[in-house]
Amino acid sequence: MKSLKTLATAIIGSSLLMYSASAAELNIVHGAIGKDNEVLRAELDRFEEQTGHTVNIVSMPESTTDQFGQYKLWLAAQSSDIDVYRIDVIGAPQIAEHFVDLTEHTKDIIGDFVPAAVESQTVGDKLVALPMFLGAPALYYRKDLLEKYNEPVPKTWQQMTETARRIMNAEREAGNSDIWGFVFQGAAYEGLTCNAQEWIASFGGGRIVETDGSIGINNPKAVEALGLAKSWIGSIAPEGVLNYKEEDARGLFQSGNAVFMRNWNYAYALAAGDDSPVKDSFAVTTLPVGAEGEKSAATLGGWHLGVSKYSKHPEEAIELVRFLNNYDNQKERAIITSRPPTLNAVYADAEVGEAQEFIPLWKPVVDNALPRPSAATKRKYNEVSSEFWTAVHNTLSGDGSAEQNLRKLEARLNRLRGSAW
């Protein structure tokens, strides 16, 4: 009997040693806002329990521009410190050569994903990253204030401007001196590129760079769009909006001190949280159009998971990417963080619709969202975006007119393009 117990103990000990030897320590870099890291950590805990691996989160600053700059430093150095990168939707064409091709590793599941999301992460025949969640911004509004002043939900940017001004002025006269009409992401970074391309496209002013690589951004409709946006600064939007990123705008709106806000989907779960002053007082709608007959333009957002070519544990990293993008985890993210999923089936999940009613309604918006010109401009996208947001920020700040800044932008983009992108 004793010998059997000894043998059993030896077998168990041997199994544990083998399990320990096969376990890997992984690092995932994950820029996050809202409840992103909280949910990710819970998912990683489950992954660790199931696999025996350990996963560390390497947190990043809020600014997507700063994040991408750090990514490029790690990748240029061929660092093995990061195994899995959470990549912005625009990143794939710029850094594709640094990542494992996930095509073969996901062929059994890729058909379940939103096609536009997969396309955005495909460079040539290479799947650079597996789509994690999508984004398409909304116009958040104080439904209680619109009802109080008998104002309809605005359909155009001009209507939004006038409604914001009327309600803001009336509320201030009633003693609410801290309220503003509209907040958005106006700092000089990638977020302003997203906002401004929406204004211009919704006015019929085209894209920053067209899909064929041509440049036509210097046009009267783009001038009109930026002219209206300039009129917001210091009138319906605080001067400080020129330094606002996503969380700055959300903080003001969620505190009850803004009538309208442009922001991404993550803000919905936070504004609707139990501790939110506007929990039962707001709603969302599609972004306004520039003029009757034009289409609403919402920038395609989202973050996706890629495996570094320099990882010492590529198989385990691929396992992690697949796990984080499975049905249960996408459903959890949708419910807790209000991030639109990349799996088609999650949009039809009744529990998701009950918890976050706008997610199933937002599927057509996500499907038709406006991409940034990363595919057309390839590795030069960051420079293109920087030139664009600088021209817009200068206009909003009063440093030159829209006409002057768009003319300069056109010349700079043509120099960047050269004979070809």
Beta strands, then each sheet from edge to edge (+ up, - down):
strand 1: 25-31
strand 2: 54-60
strand 3: 84-88
strand 4: 122-123
strand 5: 126-127
strand 6: 130-135
strand 7: 138-142
strand 8: 180-183
strand 9: 258-263
strand 10: 282-285
strand 11: 301-307
sheet 1: 2+ 1+ 3+ 11- 6+
sheet 2: 4+ 5-
sheet 3: 8+ 9+ 7- 10+
end
